[in-house]
Amino acid sequence: MDVDVSFVIPARDEELLIAATIQSIANAVCECQITSEVIVANDASTDATAEIAKSCGAKVVDVELHNIGAVRNAGAEVATGRVIFFLDADTQLPAKTLKAVLLAVENGAVGGGASVEFDEGITWFQRKLSHIFLYYWQGIGGWAAGCSIYVLRSVFEKIGGFDPQHFAAEERFLSEAIRQQGKFVIVKEPVLTSARKLRIYSTWHLLKVASHAMFIKRWKLRDRSGLEILYDAPREKE
């Protein structure tokens, strides 16, 4: 039987964070009183990600793709929800954010995203830079953040999902494709995502990657070289 929302989580070696993400979804769903399912697209994890996800009630789809758009597509292939909500494994969903997304869909949105807040452990300067980047990405570019994207399943299927040719900024191109199909809304209520990359990598390195995603021509984003931060970043131990 179809559900209201399918939550699709791409994951690779996320044993420390996946349970909290799934629990946040469960709490939000309970408060919003909707039907849902959680699908974890497990991309060749070498840790206990899949086992933990299953123990939390998620359906696990095992893949070996190492391409974020293709991994999300694999999860979406088994989704039954009217709405597909892509949420990263290090991102928690407050009930107020899910409520805002459901209201946007009720008012005619065919897709969109949510504002983003980062967790603790970063400097004031890093937080300010992240807000500036998100302002340009979401406010000026009008693109959903990759950690939080929602779309009607019928629209997602019509546009062919994420373009797996792109190894970065795939959410930018999906956002543009969704907008061509109808109303696109980024709700102001935020998700809470991990600032681990800000803690692990230098600010200069992150600025280079961000500029790459924002300004490089899309054909140059079809090469994974230089994008290790997105695919092979080390994991924090606790």
Sequence and secondary structure as in RCSB ss.txt:
>XXXX:A:sequence
MDVDVSFVIPARDEELLIAATIQSIANAVCECQITSEVIVANDASTDATAEIAKSCGAKVVDVELHNIGAVRNAG
AEVATGRVIFFLDADTQLPAKTLKAVLLAVENGAVGGGASVEFDEGITWFQRKLSHIFLYYWQGIGGWAAGCSIY
VLRSVFEKIGGFDPQHFAAEERFLSEAIRQQGKFVIVKEPVLTSARKLRIYSTWHLLKVASHAMFIKRWKLRDRS
GLEILYDAPREKE
>XXXX:A:secstr
   SEEEEEEESS TTTHHHHHHHHHHHHHHHT  EEEEEEEES SSSHHHHHHHTT EEEEE    HHHHHHHH
HTT   SEEEEE TTEE  HHHHHHHHHHHHTTEEEEEEEEEE SSS HHHHHHHHHHHIIIIIIS    TTEEE
EEHHHHHHHTSS TT SS HHHHHHHHHHTTSEEEEEEEEEEE  HHHHHS HHHHHHHHHHHHHS GGGGG  T
T HHHHS      
